[in-house]
Amino acid sequence: KLGYDPVTSFDPVSMVAVQPLLITVHPGLAAKTLGELVQLAKNQPGQLNYGTAGSSIHLAVEQFNSLAGIRMNHIAYKGSAPAITDLVGGQIQVLFDPFSSIYPQVAAGKARALAVTTDKRASAAPQLPTVAEQGYAGFDVSSWQGIVVPAGTPKSVVQRLHRGLANVMASAEVKDKFAQYSAMAVATSPEEFSAYIKQELVRWKKVAQQAGVKPE
């Protein structure tokens, strides 16, 4: 029961960043590869707890579960911080989360990364294989961020904002900073961003319907 419509309530300005999700597990879990996690989930259907911080990530996991033919128990969080705390503490065994949020825990040995969810390896951790490389061809999910303004904002204002963002996203300093977290700085046109949002809504609505996910 949102108080807005994700398409009609906003005028897109530009996408600004795209980054992979990481599939991570608690270090004590007996799974050192994605294949081993899948086998563990098949041996213990519905017993592994996985966390997500957001509905889009939840749907990404449901898509993977469908491809892998497994069932895990979903635990919803209001943000990455409490989800990561519970993964490190062992309250959940699996966490799908944006690279920039969870990778510091991986680097510190407090979480184990099994895969990145994009079709290409992460620049900041090229040793991590993709989901597709581990037998699930076509799986390509990213976390993306963008700028929108209220619907009806004058076109001249939208274009001015877009030009400013495009200049910022094109700077070497911003690109290098984003790359530290395996995020790619991008600047799409308002029209391209609008089309992408609509495409994503269609894609994830289908996944939600197939998985039987209901709004809560």
N, C-alpha and C positions, 0 to 999 in steps of 0.2 A: 504493500500500500504506500508506494512512494508518493511524495508530494510533487513530483516532477516527472517528465518523460525524458529519457536519455537522448532522444533524437530531437523532438520538437521544442524542448525547453531551452536549448542552447544553440549557439552558433559556434562551430569549431573554428579555431584559429590555426593551430598546428600541433602535430605530434612533436614531442621533444626528445623522447628517449625510449629505447627498447633494450631489454636485458633478459637473459634466460632465467628460468627457475632452476633450483637445484633439488634433486631428490636426495634426501639425507636420512640417516638412521642413527639411533643411539649407538655409541661405540660397543656396547655390550651385546648388541643383537648379532646373532649368528648369520650375518649376511654381509659379505664383502663385495658382492657384485649385484647388479640389478636382477640377474637370473636367479641368484640365490635368494633374494628378497621375494621374488615371485613364487619360487618353490616353497618357501617358508609360509607365505600367505595361503598357498594351496593346501598345505599340510594342516594349517590352522585357520580355516575359513571364519572370518568375522572376529578373530581374536586379537589381531594386531590393531593398535590404535594409531591412526594418522591424523595429524593436525593441519589445519589451513587457516590463514588469516585473510579471509575474503572469499566472496562467492565465486569469483572467476577462477581462483586457484582450486577451490573445491571441485568445480566442473572439470578442470584440467586433470585432477586425480581420477574423477569418475571416467573420463575418456580413457585414461591409461588402464584403469581397472577393467574396463570393457575389453580393451585390446588384449590384455594379459589373461583375462578369464579368472580374475581373483576378486575377493570381497574382503575389504578391511573396514574397520569401524571408524566413522568420521567424528572428530572432535573439532568443533568450531571455536575460533578465537577472534577477539576483537582487534587484534594486531599481531605483528610478528614477534614483538618482545615477549609477551606471555607464552606464546607458542614455543619459542626458542628455549625459554626457561624450563618449560615442561619437557622438551626433548632432552636437554642436557641433564635434567633431573631424573629422567627415566619414566615420567608419567605417561608419555606417549613414545612409541617406538619409531615412527616414521613422520617426516615433515617435508612437505613441498613448500618452498619459500623462495622469494627473489634472491638472486645471487648476492647482491649487495648487503642483504640483511643477515644471511646465514653463513656466508663464507668465512668471516672472522672466527666463528666457532669451529669450523672445519680446520682452518689453519692452526688453531690452538689445540686440536686433537680432542675437542669436546663433542664433536659430531663427525660422522663419517659420510662423505659424499659418494654417491653411486653413479650419478649421471646428471647431465644438463639436458634441459627439455627442448632446446632449439635444434634446428637441423645442422648447425655448425658448432664446433667446440668453443668454449669460452676463452677469450683472449687472455684473461687473467689466470686461467687454470687449464691450460691446453692438455694436461694429462688426463682430464676427466672425459670419458667417452659420452657420446650423446645417447639418448634413448633409442633412436633409430639405428645406431651402430650396434646396439645390443639385441637386435632382432625385432624391433617394432617400427618397421618402415613407415614413413609418412607422419610419424608423431613429431609435431613442431608447435610448441607453445612458448610464448614469451610474455613477460610482464611489460606493459607499455604505459607511458605517461604522456599527457598532452595538456594543452591549454584551450579552454572554451570560455565563452562570454555569454551573458543572458541573450536569449533569442530577441531579435529586433534591434540589436546593437547596430548603429550605422555601418554600412559596408566600408566607408572610408576609415573608420576606427579599426575595424577588423583587419583591413589591409595594412594599416600603419603598424599595428601590433605584430602582424605576421612578418613584415619586413624587419622589424627590430629583433624578433626571435630568430629569424633566419640568419641574421648577422652574428648573433651570439652563438648559435649552434655551429656555425661554420668556423669559429675561432679555434686555433690549435690548442689553446689553453683549456677550453671547455671539453673538446674532444679527448684530450689526454686525461683530464680529470675523470670523465665518465669511463674511459677505458680501464682505469684502475679497478673499477667494479664490474668489468665486462659489460658495461652498458654502452650503447652506440648512440651518439648525439645525432638527431635527425631533425629535419625541418620540412614537413610536407605542406602542400598548399591547403587552404581551407577546404577546397573541394575534395582533395584526396583524403584528408582526414575525416571528412563527413562520410565519404563512401566506405572508408575502413571501419568506422564505428558501426554503420549499418550492417556491414558484412560480418563483423564480430557478433552482433546481436543474433543474426540468423544462425551462425555457427553454434553458438553456445545454447541457444534455445533448443536446438535439435538434440544436443548432448544432454541437456537437462530433462527433456521429455523421455529420451531413451533410458536414462538412469533413474527416472522416477523421482527426481529432486523437486521438492516443494518449497515455496517461499516460507520463511519463518521470521 
